[in-house]
Structures are given as structure tokens and as C-alpha cells.
């Protein structure tokens, strides 16, 4: 069974490498169009996406139409396998009144097994490292550009992490004329002015352009990567998977059991999280976070982030600040440890306006103070540093 998992994983890695190559580099034998359609829209149109075991690129439409194209290409592939590949795809699209519905369900032989196998191997690898060295590695402050680079390279980072867990050395693949190759490509083009409602399971979506549509998404066991996403009416319910976005601006986002949430810039948003790791390159203006038992890393703050409000329980928060930045940080609640520049801070609990305050840090270099961080915390850990946080 383990060898079967390794083969499936290598198939996924291989297909990703193939997908990245230029079409001119490989002359395919057959191309099958699974689905190709376009739908007219107006500002009242809703696009419903039901995707299961599906990978797709999402782009901005050049006009007011929704375009969907789904193809499979084969090289050196037996007819029977081609038929097996095609008959296991379930695809449909229709328009009723002002609602467009597109559904796609692919083969069930990679995504769900990949997630459980990936968890098995990475957890085993991390457990072995933990047994060798029980101390966590220090966290160094990253620039915003570094975090954005990691987001853009998230697919290759993810793939290299799997290769590392499996102790497989990456190598450059030189294709032979006899190699069997299968390339799957789905592209969805969406106009800016329509509402997108999506139900995603075991899927992988990469948004190639900025995405400012109103979006309501229910996501399970999936990977999403955005450039800039922003709409005050956005509602995301995300459970178990990977979320990467260069910019999140506006909307409400719920993350539960997510393996990774990495955001370049966050502003004007509400995050509700639990059992999740969240890394943010820069905190912008007016954000609120409600959490249970997650881990946060905030690398940078905008000079005028104004308000960051957090309500947390059993949360671990690591924050980096420049000494030249004006801000006030208050932590209210109880049973929380504070580390300032990697030293345990011995606070004395006091009350102000009937609220128990553990820490009140005022860093003021000018006459005005516009940036306030308020953390209501119970049974948590808060770490503050300028450049390195040690555990």
C-alpha cells in the first residue's frame, strides 16, 4: 500500500512538472475536449461551481461571459486507459434564469489518498525530527516580499515538502519519446460583476488574476491560491487544506483545521480560526481575529494599521515590531504567558475599567497615536520581538 501511495504521489508531482512545460516542448498524440461552453451574464447573475477532485485555473473574463474549457491530452497512452480516464469524469453545465451552474467530478484516485498519505508521511517525518530535537526552531522575521515569494511559489514549496518527507531527491526530468504523459487542463473565466458561489472538495484552484467578485465558498480538503482577493461581502468556510493569498482585503473568512494559511497583506477583514497555522506578511488596517487553539505569526505591521482586535483562547501569537513604529498593545484576560525579546515577562494583573489587564505596551515616538492592538486572551502564549523569536 505504501508503494502505491508513493506512485500516486509521484504521478501528481510529474503531472505538475508537465503542466509547467510549454506545449511546444511536447507533441501530444490526442486531445479530448471534455467540456467547452460560454454563458452570457449581467450584474445579477450567480455562478455556482460544484467541484470535486478537480484542478483548475481561474481567470478574469475578457467580456461579460463565463467561459469554461476542460481538456485532456495524451501521449503514448493505451486506448483502454484513455477510455478509462474519460469515462470516470462527470461534467455538466447549465443556465436557468440568472443562475449558471457548472459541476465537475474527476477521478477519485489521487486527491483523497494524497491528503491522507501526505499527512501520514509528513507527520511521521516531523515526529522523527521532534524525537531528535525537542526544541522548536527560532522564527526569524520575514519581509513582506519574502512572504509574497513563498505564496507565489506555494505549489513548488508544497511539492518539495512532500519530497522531503518521502526522502526523495528532486531531479530534472528529461522526457523520452516513449514516456506516457497525461495532461489535464481546466480553465474558468469569470466576469468581475457576478456573484460566485462555490462548493469545493479535494480540489486545487489557482486564481491567475485579481479576484474582486463577491464570493461565497464552502471549501473542504482543498488548495486555493489567490493574487489579490477582496470584497466586503465575501464569506469563506474553509476546512482542512491550504490557503495562500497575496492580498486579502475585506470579507469574512473561517478556517478550521487548515494545514496552512499564508497571507501577504491583510486588511479590513474578519478571520475566525481554530486549530490552524496562520502566517501574515503585513497587518493592514482594521482587522479582527477570533480564534481557538491556533498559531499566528505576524511579520510586519503597516504604519497606520489603526486597529487589530483579537479574541483568543489557547492561542499562540508571535508578533514582530519595529522600535520606530507607534503602537499600543494591550492584553486582557488571564492565564497567558508573555515573552518580550525571548524573555518571560513577569506581569502583575490589574484592572482598568473593570477589565483585567496583563500587559500594556506603549511605544510612542510622535504626538499622535493611531495604532492600537487589543488581545482578549485566555490560556495563551504571546511573543513579541523585533527580529527573532526563540522557543
Secondary structure as GFF3:
##gff-version 3
##sequence-region A 1 391
A	DSSP	alpha_helix	2	20	.	.	.	ID=ss1
A	DSSP	three_ten_helix	23	25	.	.	.	ID=ss2
A	DSSP	beta_strand	30	40	.	.	.	ID=ss3
A	DSSP	beta_strand	46	52	.	.	.	ID=ss4
A	DSSP	beta_strand	55	60	.	.	.	ID=ss5
A	DSSP	beta_strand	65	75	.	.	.	ID=ss6
A	DSSP	alpha_helix	79	87	.	.	.	ID=ss7
A	DSSP	beta_strand	90	96	.	.	.	ID=ss8
A	DSSP	beta_strand	99	105	.	.	.	ID=ss9
A	DSSP	alpha_helix	111	132	.	.	.	ID=ss10
A	DSSP	beta_strand	139	140	.	.	.	ID=ss11
A	DSSP	alpha_helix	144	152	.	.	.	ID=ss12
A	DSSP	alpha_helix	154	165	.	.	.	ID=ss13
A	DSSP	beta_strand	181	190	.	.	.	ID=ss14
A	DSSP	beta_strand	195	201	.	.	.	ID=ss15
A	DSSP	beta_strand	204	207	.	.	.	ID=ss16
A	DSSP	beta_strand	215	229	.	.	.	ID=ss17
A	DSSP	beta_strand	235	256	.	.	.	ID=ss18
A	DSSP	beta_strand	260	274	.	.	.	ID=ss19
A	DSSP	beta_strand	277	283	.	.	.	ID=ss20
A	DSSP	beta_strand	287	292	.	.	.	ID=ss21
A	DSSP	beta_strand	295	298	.	.	.	ID=ss22
A	DSSP	beta_strand	307	313	.	.	.	ID=ss23
A	DSSP	beta_strand	316	320	.	.	.	ID=ss24
A	DSSP	beta_strand	327	334	.	.	.	ID=ss25
A	DSSP	beta_strand	337	340	.	.	.	ID=ss26
A	DSSP	beta_strand	343	344	.	.	.	ID=ss27
A	DSSP	beta_strand	350	352	.	.	.	ID=ss28
A	DSSP	beta_strand	355	363	.	.	.	ID=ss29
A	DSSP	beta_strand	372	378	.	.	.	ID=ss30
A	DSSP	beta_strand	381	385	.	.	.	ID=ss31
A	DSSP	beta_strand	388	389	.	.	.	ID=ss32
###
